[in-house]
Amino acid sequence: EPEVTQTPSHQVTQMGQEVILRCVPISNHLYFYWYRQILGQKVEFLVSFYNNEISEKSEIFDDQFSVERPDGSNFTLKIRSTKLEDSAMYFCASSDLLAGLSTDTQYFGPGTRLTVL
Amino acid sequence: DAKTTQPPSMDCAEGRAANLPCNHSTISGNEYVYWYRQIHSQGPQYIIHGLKNNETNEMASLIITEDRKSSTLILPHATLRDTAVYYCIVSLNAGNMLTFGGGTRLMVKP
């Protein structure tokens, strides 16, 4: 069964450093998302991406964050200058608008645990 | 998106049916009800979704009331591996963000 994959599974970085989290969405999916979950808290939406542009973003997704689909398979989240409070699990998800239906299902990857020291 | 209300926790005996309720009294006509679960800190796992008809798949059944103001997720024969946080989410069409609440922490006990 197709699945979303994410690398690395765990990333440790120093405050102020740039990190890039990588995701390979399910191959025929058109919509891509990033969510995050700070330890012990709710899963929070960051950004959605469709047709090579951001379609929606939350207040969390400020100028320190960017997303890119550099090729036909990868979807990346970049944090330019990490802060301690960026420590969290980051989940990538993808979905497809099924022909003839107006709904889709988002499928999540296993996540990347980001630890900022 | 409409807000949902779920009990914070529930217990269920292994092998018995787990019935997880969700209230979504402000749901609009074109919003779907989705159920996901999260085991430990793994990525949320899709379970099932529906608009107004009851739905069943290999994992669960979803019962939506006629007025669509509430729904119930049914795991017909809960196992220890079903211990997880279950999220009820209402969402519009494709590409819309999912808003996760606190969910229901289901503990399946032997």
Chai-1 contact restraints between the chains, C-beta under 6 A:
chainA,res_idxA,chainB,res_idxB,connection_type,confidence,min_distance_angstrom,max_distance_angstrom,comment,restraint_id
A,Y31,B,G95,contact,1.0,0.0,6.0,A-B,restraint_1
A,K42,B,F100,contact,1.0,0.0,6.0,A-B,restraint_2
A,V43,B,F100,contact,1.0,0.0,6.0,A-B,restraint_3
A,F45,B,M97,contact,1.0,0.0,6.0,A-B,restraint_4
A,S48,B,G95,contact,1.0,0.0,6.0,A-B,restraint_5
A,S48,B,M97,contact,1.0,0.0,6.0,A-B,restraint_6
A,Y50,B,G95,contact,1.0,0.0,6.0,A-B,restraint_7
A,S55,B,G95,contact,1.0,0.0,6.0,A-B,restraint_8
A,E56,B,M97,contact,1.0,0.0,6.0,A-B,restraint_9
A,M89,B,S41,contact,1.0,0.0,6.0,A-B,restraint_10
A,F91,B,G43,contact,1.0,0.0,6.0,A-B,restraint_11
A,L97,B,A94,contact,1.0,0.0,6.0,A-B,restraint_12
A,S102,B,N93,contact,1.0,0.0,6.0,A-B,restraint_13
A,T103,B,Y32,contact,1.0,0.0,6.0,A-B,restraint_14
A,D104,B,A94,contact,1.0,0.0,6.0,A-B,restraint_15
A,T105,B,Y46,contact,1.0,0.0,6.0,A-B,restraint_16
A,F108,B,G43,contact,1.0,0.0,6.0,A-B,restraint_17
A,F108,B,P44,contact,1.0,0.0,6.0,A-B,restraint_18
A,G109,B,G43,contact,1.0,0.0,6.0,A-B,restraint_19
A,P110,B,G43,contact,1.0,0.0,6.0,A-B,restraint_20
A,G111,B,G43,contact,1.0,0.0,6.0,A-B,restraint_21
